[in-house]
Amino acid sequence: QVQLVESGGGLVQPGGSLRLSCAASGSIFSGYGMGWYRQAPRNLRELVAAITRGGSTNYADSVKGRFTISRDNAKNTVSLQMNSLKPEDTAVYYCNTASSLDLVPWGQGTQVTVSS
């Protein structure tokens, strides 16, 4: 059974940084591209960063140049380095496969709050 556990969120001032981590059980990492999603109150969940099995990355325009996604296939982890955070980055962040066709059960997510 695949489980996703996100961590690393918190409260940070605008312009600050956070690093999120996602640990996965099972064999999910070996077969799939992975992504970080976020969901703000009253908004739909959106994909903000994705990384293929080979390490190619793609980002939503809203985070391009500020966020960096990475993965460690040996440790079954995917990370999201978030710099120059803005109040509009406030959301619950989740990891999952990068394709809507291959999603596995969502983890609990990790709350990121950007506020002064």
Summary of the structure (lengths in Angstrom):
residues: 116
radius of gyration: 13.2
end to end distance: 40.1
largest distance: 40.5
contacts: 347
relative contact order: 0.32
helix: 6%
strand: 46%
